[in-house]
Amino acid sequence: MREDRERRSACATGGLAALIGALLLSPAAQAQSIWDPLLSNSYWYVTVPQMLAYAAPSTSFANPFPIGDQTLWALGTSTDGVFTGTSTGTLAIGPIVSTSELTIQGTVTPAGQISMVFTSTDGGPGTIGLGRMVPIGDTISMEMQMIIGTDLLVSHWAYMLPYDPDVFTPPEAQVVPSNLSPQWAWSQGTPWRIVSPEAFGTTQPGTFIITGYKSGYFWGEGLRPDGTAFTLLGSITPEGRVLFNTITNGELTSLYGGIEGDALSAHMLLGTYDSSAIFTGDITNARVVRPYAQTVAATGTTAALGAARTLYAVAGTTDGLFGAMAPVTLTLNDLAGPALSGAISQTLPVLAGATTEATANVQRMLGQVVTDRLDTAPETSQAWVRPLGGGGHQGAIGGVPGYSFDGGGAAFGVDRHFDGPFRAGALFAFTSTSVSADTDAARANLATGTANLHAYTLGAYGSYALTETLDLSAQANAGLVDTDTTRSIGFMGTQAQADYQSRVLQLGARLRGTLPAGEGLTLMPALRLDFLGVDTDNYRETGAGPLSLAVDGATYRELFLSGELALRYALTETLALTARGSVGYDLIGDTGGVTAAFAGGGSPFVTPGADLSPWLFTAGLGLQARHSETLTFEARYDVEASPSDYLNQTGSLAVKWRL
């Protein structure tokens, strides 16, 4: 792919170089020019659709305005491609109409390259017009581009057409709506890198943005390598001929050449010329900055597509050139390939927006603590405490990076066996978990960040014996999670920090059978339904300047329907082994996604959640030892896994006191 891009770039450069070469090397005229009959004693005018021109004060091109321009040429005899004549220009600027008279000294090469020097009859500096012979239908036109004026500068391009003044009166100058040269309209809002040793005095690149485009005219602003600002105004013909004019500290510089390519790879090759319309040989290169999203997609870092589009849109505005985002976009413009994708991956919300999902994964295992308690609770009233700890990971899925987590905590509870078939209990749990983003250089994900989750949960649970071998249980847990995040942005040398709260709700119900299967062995098949929801507050980061994020609140929902099989085996009168396994399917399939906006500007963007598998597999082993009539110990290991490279492991120890 890289070789193809280099080959296309070489072809584009070669084609533009041929244009510049023709301008530089072709003689000004040649004996018995094929153009002499066309030009001799001829008259030329501008058609109505091409009367549109753009004007700006000589101090800045930043905000040009449309005007009407009708230019009439009367040429004398052309000899060997050299001709003279007069030009009458009429400008319509609002209600004001002004006219100027100029003399013409022109040449045309055998290849059809045209240069003209226009001199005012009132004196003053000459104006250069450049172009070439172009067929329009059955007529040969002169495709011309020029900039003229002193206090007010006017940029105009047109296909000049021949006419007979005895039978045709050209239309008056007027401002007309026009949509000529539409194929270059994509250039509006694009950033470019420009290398111009002649203009800048160095081979270091400068940057410019095209802030406006209309009917072949473009304008914008730029920064030279030394940080000096300049403005620009120019024209691009449908054939890709470019007149590129800049003003820096009141000084006008004009370049002429061509453009090839598209929004992904456009390249301008331009040359300087002197007051006699002779090219000096100094070459300027300008290349469009490839849209960041194209690079991100090519490297498979799809989670960063939204951020890439927002950042590129900012890069094509004055905010990206002079505003708070300028240090960011100017740095990104110098990067390419995996380095660019990796940098943009660092601008995403912490964990690529997966903190809500990670919170759910950490909290889900708390529901299993209650299930284990119901499975092993004797027909007595007990208080219990269960220290627990563990960790796991979520692998990268479809361009969305993964994360790892580890932590621990404790659950405390009390339950009571009431007269009859009913049992109920309550719990309080505290967990502290650290979640870290997984960097993946192969996918150009270089984001580093952590989220520390401190969860406080209250819950209630109970069971009811429908028959001697069938019971129905339910649980409800509600929690508050304090989260503090840190996100490193290596390419800018900054770090973003934030803290916010989330609310967690777990609801579950289970229908379980109890089947004696032999001496000391009991099988317990079950069908269960478990809901888990996480709601996260809005939050704002600090510390990363323009790349600090304002992140919208997010939600995560899952509803698992599971089939489960557990067993209990009495090894001795005081020692029992428990085991279980389940297969669950998420009926909601919430893929999540987070909306955020940069403090430095730009539109909000979405970081999508991973497309996770709806299947979840769980398993667990426990060993319970009764120390005395009032004291029991239990050790457990539980694991969750899914085909989406998710694994969560928890180990716990329980101590229970009979009340």
Secondary structure, DSSP 4 states (H G I P E B T S, - for coil): -HHHHHHHHHHHHHHHHHHHHHHHHS-S--TT-TTHHHHTT-EEE--GGG-EEEEEETT--SS-EEEEEEEEEEE---BTTEEEEEEEEEEEETTEEEEEEEEEEEEE-TT-EEEEEEEETT----EEEEEEEEEETTEEEEEEEEEEESSEEEEEEEEEEE--TTT--PPPP-------SGGGGGGTTEEEEEE-HHHHSSSS-EEEEEEEEETTEEEEEEE-TTS-EEEEEEEE-TT-EEEEEEEETTEEEEEEEEEES-TTT-EEEEEEE-TTS-EEEEEEEEEEPPPHHHHHHHTT-GGGHHHHHHHHHHHTSHHHHHSTTHHHHHHHHT--HHHHHHHHHTTSSGGGGTHHHHHHHHHHHHHHHHHHHHHH--SS-EEEEEEEEEEEEE--BTTB--EEEEEEEEEEEEEEE-SSSEEEEEEEEEEEEEEEEPPBGGGTB--EEEEEEEEEEEEEEEEEEEETTEEEEEEEEEEEEEEEEEEEETTTTEEEEEEEEEEEEEEEEEEEE-EEEETTEEEEEEEEEEEEEEEE--EE-BSSGGG-EEE---EEEEEEEEEEEEEEEESSSSEEEEEEEEEEEESS----EEEEEETT----EEEEPP---SEEEEEEEEEEEE-SSSEEEEEEEEEEEETTTEEEEEEEEEEEEE-
